[in-house]
Amino acid sequence: MKRSLHFAFIGLSSLFAPVFSGGCDNLILLDPKGPVGDSERFVIVVSFALMLIVVILVIGMALWFPWKYRAANTRAVYSPKWSRSVKIEWVIWLIPAAIVAALGFLVWNTTYHLDPFKPIDSSVKPVRIEAVSLDWKWLFIYPDQNIAVVNELVFPAHVPLSFRITSGTVMTSFFIPQLGSQIYAMSGMQTRLHLMADAPGSYAGQNQQFSGSGFADMNFKAIAMPREQFEAWIQKVGRSPDKLDPVRFAELEKPGVRRPVAYFSSVNPGLFDDILRKFNKAMRMNPGAINGDSGAIPQHTGASKES
């Protein structure tokens, strides 16, 4: 009876497996829209395939051994004093060693290839964007166009993007899954990121680092569009009556969730660097001011030359 129930369970699991795996269609990491995301998908798929080698072998042996040595199979050799097999030793050592070596080379190679500080090779001049995470919203400053936008990132397709990223509050994480390269945004520090979209479209942007009660709503749209439409969008933002001066930024810093998209036709000069300096000054005066403890915090901005 138990054996019948066991085989029935296996049969039902196999039958409903496609239903349970239907959610995999929503894995946007496996549907990249840029060169960085495409390279990361390759790493994910190859790593998964390499690790499946062990999984498939173990599952195969787990099914084959009980079947071969079942009580009804009188032709199977019974060796109660068996203790060692050279062939099995070779298998259990060489296969995992080869997989670990392959994974190690893959990770080592792609770590340098996908360095977020490394500019994307292109004959087109990159669009510079300064991203600041706040509670619980994203501020995007376009220094070359002297405009800023809240909770909407717009850029031309087929053009490299050069990001400077920091946080005006606690540590968060900047991530556009279909473009790739999740990277932390930290107060008093600057990180760099280079991305590009291969096609126009609207892509989900999010904060992957828990940052308080409004964390779940700290999302934004990353919209890639043709260059002509991007230029028209720049003109649209430039006609906004709102200006991002120190007073308006102080209001923007206040915690709030689900803030609607807002456009600013001008930005106070050097706002991004002012945010960095504000936290550096606070940390020098009181090392525990940011995290609420007495631990030392690195006084480093991570600044680098613009590529």
Order of alpha helices (4+ residues) and beta strands (2+ residues): alpha-alpha-alpha-beta-beta-beta-beta-beta-beta-beta-beta-beta-beta-alpha-alpha-beta-alpha
